[in-house]
Amino acid sequence: MLGFAKTFLAELVAVEDDPAVMAATAPLLKAQAALQAIEAEEQRLIRAVTSDAHRATDDEIEEAHARLSIRKGSQSQWYLPDAQAARDEVKVLRSTYQAAAQAARARLEEVGRERLKAIMVELHPLITDAQRLALEIETVRQAVGDGGGNLHEHPVPSLLPGQIVSFQMELAEAKGLL
């Protein structure tokens, strides 16, 4: 019983272990590292022409003016064109990664849903039998109670029809697992 589920667990590939996600992750991480380095250079150059200009050498200021550009429509928003290109590359690679992760998540959920359906189909008759037995227990308890005795609490009240197990089975059916 339920032994088949173990064989299918191998098909449940974690999103980060999905080959497409792994293939998209490596270039993204590389581009992010390159962007981080170039942004540090960009900030160094911007400091040379703005706030730290009094500390910068003439060569540093000339280099900054030669390498930096000013954003259109502004008088003081400096940027390094290489950094902007790196930011654009990271943006594209992030989109590729997100698309791969979303597709991997969808595949994982689909495989998981199919496995859950198979398990629920096997579990449903067992639950039905257990509920029938729980109802028989309650019938015996009621008969003893009507006769003046007391058998105390029901051993598995959650199995009684209309209780939590019934609710969960109805929920499984509503979600298409049965």
Secondary structure, 3 states (H helix, E strand, C coil): CCHHHHHHHCCCCCHHHCHHHHHHHHHHHHHHHHHHHHHHHHHHHHHHHCCCCCCCCHHHHHHHHHHCEECCCCCCCEECHHHHHHHHHHHHHHHHHHHHHHHHHHHHHHHHHHHHHHHHHHHHHHHHHHHHHHHHHHHHHHHHHHCCCCCCCCCCHHHCCCCHHHHHHHHHHHCCCC
